[in-house]
């Protein structure tokens, strides 16, 4: 079942020892042309190059000249010029340049035209320094500087600059996110260095609880130590126990077992849960004892281990958790993986009696995972409750029970639940591949109804299942039906489908329907059917169709290279909204413009949000083969492959560097079941719209008269729903 997913970190830096002569160094790289500031830095010196001393050779002259320019820029009082100076230093591979980076990472004085401590009050400068030091990670002083960034004592010295825009809160959030990104990249560089001392330092940081703890844990999980560093470590914090389990290193099991009987309940719970994750049966006795302990954390951990190991006592332990108010939420989560009559009864009781809507919804989901006839009976009963009807029918649609289809058919016999049953049958047929003559007849009857609300439900299902021609459905006289047809078309993956949606978009008189028809722009508008001015207006308006309008505009504007359009494109790429930025990246990735890769690489340099970074890297990876050797593109991919804290982004970058980039993901079989409920005493607004963001694609959606929106053709995984957005695209970052 699809789910809907709806810190200011400070930092103090300590100075590193003065840079000593390090013998021969790699020659400097000539900076390729590109956008500045913002050029990604090489994360490590290219192998196999000849090295020279600081005082001789043409390469050293270029290095000296580049360093002189960097020093001149760093003396400027203009923040952007100083940032460019720091970038030049990071791209100049000399010991003097490394010393500059270390000085920028040192405490120093805040403000003024001085390099000391520059990274402490400019998150962009911090990113530059971290990436520059990462290219010297084979040097002890560079590693020390990176380690100092992650040290717990560094927390009080980092300053988040106050933005000059009309949205200082957004500026602060963005700066904080960049600080966190820099910390995570610093940890990734140290973990990837393979240096034993640095790895031990990361383990110490991971045990500290400071701002560097999470980056250190992530980096160690991404680069598991080849030596059994955790085997001899006393695991004194839940975070370290979780890391040991995540690493999957069997040599750490002894250390985890040592924490099973710790006096701290949180540590004991973490150890029991970790052994369950590792599948070690030696935890069974401790888990059975834990399942009856007083502390709820320990009880949940013990039950979780029993469920993971398939122990005999798991159903009873889960039932006990569900019955206890303190642990009911965790118990219902575990109930999704345990089948028993007792668990079914406990979940049904929670669904009926719970006052918390979220708890009731979890109970219904748990019932939908049970295969017994009792669970189906309970769901049919709950479908009679207006608060739970939608959740109950969705659970029936996905239930593994053979009795679920008959239950949907029985609901269809009642006029009050006929449309709801039809939605459930559509989902069951799409997701589980089960068909019923009664269900097919129901869809056909609704699609032929004179009632527009009925017809919308039937038409969407038939379009999505390929049994009703989309063009015909889009000509229906009722805009509700045309919207439903456009929603159903998301399950179809063909150029003709997109063409039909776009063709209707330019003549559609209904505003809400036009928003949903914008789903046809998911791969842009190659035929140029929608006027560019319309795309710009829709993108800047900020409605649910804005992301896909921005995508189509980016794909077209970059290719046109129009002097009037390019500033608008750059503003959208710098939008405050990450969904807009993601879709602009997708559009640029498919653009024919020669400067698209430069824009993408520049955007990746400062992007703090992982989903947007992933989209930018996917776009770079999808650029034509002739561009894959361009320095800007390669440098951005190399940076992502080595330092990006997101595992998926690193994987995409590595595949692209290896020449094995994957094509766009195909349309899936999942159907998102979305429902909005009015607050007590309120009524739902008519024609409620929103955006569903799934798998990197932002689709406009509209809720029908009953408050439902079914979105077919989605890939498995998590999705995000945002209702009726108005995005602040007029304020670029």
Secondary structure, DSSP 8 states (H G I E B T S, - for coil): ---B------------------S-EE------S--SS-----SS--TT--EE-TTSSHHHHHHHHHHHHHHHHHT-S-HHHHHHHHHHHHHS-SHHHHHHHHHHHS---SSSS-STTGGGS-HHHHHHHHHHHHTTTTSHHHHHHHHHHHSGGGGGT-------SS-HHHHHHHHHHHHHHHHHHHHHHHHHH--HHHHHHHHHHHTT-STTHHHHHHHHHHS--SS-TTTTS---SHHHHHHHHHHT-GGGHHHHHTTTT-SSHHHHHHHHHHHHHHT-GGGHHHHHHHTT-SSHHHHHHHHHHHHHHT-TTHHHHHHHHHHSTTTHHHHHHHHTT---HHHHHHHHHHHHH-S-HHHHHHHHHHHHT--SHHHHHHHHHHTTSTTTHHHHHHHHHH---TTHHHHHHHHHTSGGGHHHHHHHHHHHHHHH----HHHHHHHHHHHT-SSHHHHHHHHHHHHHTT-S-HHHHTT-SSHHHHHHHHHHGGG--SHHHHHHHHHHHTT---HHHHHHHGGGGGG--TT--S-HHHHHHHHHHTSTTHHHHHHHHHHHHHHHT-HHHHHHHHHHHT-S-HHHHHHHHHHHHT---TTHHHHHHHHHHH---HHHHHHHHHHHHTS-GGGTT-HHHHHHHHHHHHH-S-HHHHHHHHHHHTT---------SEEEEEE----TT----TT-EEEEEETTEEEEEE--TTSEEEEEEE-SS-EEEEES----TTS--
